[in-house]
Amino acid sequence: MSDLFVIGASGTKAYRTMMAAISENIANASTAGYARRTVTTVESGSSTATMSMYVSRANFGGTQVSGVNRASDPYLDATARSTGMALGSATANLRWLNDTQTAMNDTSTGIGQLMTGMFQNMEKLAASPSDTSLRVTTLDSIQRVTQSFNQTAADLKQVSTGIATEAQSSVETVNRALSALADINNSLLRAQPGTSAYAQLLDSRDAALQDLGDNLNVSITFGAHDSAQISYGGQTLVSGNTAASVAMTANSDGSMALSLSDGTALTAPTSGTLGGLFSAADTVVERRASLDTLATQFVSNLNAWHAQGQTDAGTAGEPLLSGTSADTIAALITDPSKLATRSSDGTLNGNLLTINSVLRGAGSVEQNWTSLVATHANLLTAAQAASDTATTRNDQAIAAREAVSGVDLDMEAADLLRIQQAYSASAKVLQMAKDTVDTILQIM
């Protein structure tokens, strides 16, 4: 009779644990990073009497919980981390390339269209070189081009600053994840596998790994008790309960460098959010350098053109512009009488008639600006395609992982009804055993 009490009690305990696991699943159905829990039971050990004076008799021991399982697939988890890493890179790169295009400003207030308008004003002045209002308009259009160079340089510098700020935030996320992984590793070594606490630690570990992978293309291996070992660029970042930290340095030209906190240089990231930010930063560095080159060429070409002409007073044209970079370029002449519209032979509009051959055409600032804008537009188109592809792959990877690890409320509800019935049946065994004992005692 004692077997019935043991069996019934073991059943109620086991099914109570199962109901707790199902309740945990339902409560965390929308919790990010939560992996579905299941409970494994095994038959309790039974024994048979082996004494020679007795007949062998089977003894049933009921059931017992052998462990709490966490629904996961290492391959799907690794795939999700990989696609998340690629998505982080593509998203960050695309966002800042868009901002770079905005900063370059190929609109009516941008360098390209203002320069075209400047040349159109010069052509109008060539038709009436003595018109003071047209001279003023021409000088004003030159100044507006220089101001557009200044503004574009400032906007691109602001983009570089924004990239560096986001990169610093991403580095802080990486360091938090590294520190968390070291703490989790320490806890995993102390926890008992197959328990709910161990499953919770694995959830926390995978969440930290996902955050880390989204930001930096680290290498991940697993050691004793599922502890994570992290390395990057040949340097160990997490080993056991010890974690290193990384640092980011932004240079004056907008480029960035990554290192350990002790100063050890690290290779530039190639994926993850930091990879996308470093790539975007390098692109902005190139755009800023190209803009400075165009500004220098604009100053040189316009001053050379003006120097070959003569003013109405018969003097050689003075420099129209100064500056050696896009942020320092400035207009020098504001007096319309100092505009050298004449050619050396005294023709009133002779110098103005050379504009198309000297300042426009192949290799000119105007054409080089158009080429620069087109180059960036092509890069942005490629970045958009890469982002779309990365988004699709990441969505597929997450869906595949959720099919294994996610919580299906309909399935949990069905399991809950089944476990409730089993629990009630186990309780009924206990009730039956009690009633039988009571009846025997009453007979006695």
Stockholm file with secondary structure:
# STOCKHOLM 1.0

chainA/1-444         MSDLFVIGASGTKAYRTMMAAISENIANASTAGYARRTVTTVESGSSTATMSMYVSRANFGGTQVSGVNRASDPYLDATARSTGMALGSATANLRWLNDTQTAMNDTSTGIGQLMTGMFQNMEKLAASPSDTSLRVTTLDSIQRVTQSFNQTAADLKQVSTGIATEAQSSVETVNRALSALADINNSLLRAQPGTSAYAQLLDSRDAALQDLGDNLNVSITFGAHDSAQISYGGQTLVSGNTAASVAMTANSDGSMALSLSDGTALTAPTSGTLGGLFSAADTVVERRASLDTLATQFVSNLNAWHAQGQTDAGTAGEPLLSGTSADTIAALITDPSKLATRSSDGTLNGNLLTINSVLRGAGSVEQNWTSLVATHANLLTAAQAASDTATTRNDQAIAAREAVSGVDLDMEAADLLRIQQAYSASAKVLQMAKDTVDTILQIM
#=GR chainA/1-444 SS CHHHHHHHHHHHHHHHHHHHHHHHHHHTTTCTTCCCEEEEEEECCCEECCCTTSCCCEECCCEEEEEEEECCCHHHHHHHHHHHHHHHHHHHHHHHHHHHHHHHCCSTTSHHHHHHHHHHHHHHHHHSTTCHHHHHHHHHHHHHHHHHHHHHHHHHHHHHHHHHHHHHHHHHHHHHHHHHHHHHHHHHHHSCTTSHHHHHHHHHHHHHHHHHHHHSCCEEEECGGGCEEEEETTEEEEETTEECCEEEEECTTSCEEEEETTSCEECCCCSHHHHHHHHHHHHHHHHHHHHHHHHHHHHHHHHHHHHTSBCTTSCBCCCCEECSSTTTCEECCCCGGGCCCBCTTCCTTTTGGGHHHHTSSTTCHHHHHHHHHHHHHHHHHHHHHHHHHHHHHHHHHHHHHHHHHSCCHHHHHHHHHHHHHHHHHHHHHHHHHHHHHHHHHHHC
#=GC SS_cons         CHHHHHHHHHHHHHHHHHHHHHHHHHHTTTCTTCCCEEEEEEECCCEECCCTTSCCCEECCCEEEEEEEECCCHHHHHHHHHHHHHHHHHHHHHHHHHHHHHHHCCSTTSHHHHHHHHHHHHHHHHHSTTCHHHHHHHHHHHHHHHHHHHHHHHHHHHHHHHHHHHHHHHHHHHHHHHHHHHHHHHHHHHSCTTSHHHHHHHHHHHHHHHHHHHHSCCEEEECGGGCEEEEETTEEEEETTEECCEEEEECTTSCEEEEETTSCEECCCCSHHHHHHHHHHHHHHHHHHHHHHHHHHHHHHHHHHHHTSBCTTSCBCCCCEECSSTTTCEECCCCGGGCCCBCTTCCTTTTGGGHHHHTSSTTCHHHHHHHHHHHHHHHHHHHHHHHHHHHHHHHHHHHHHHHHHSCCHHHHHHHHHHHHHHHHHHHHHHHHHHHHHHHHHHHC
//
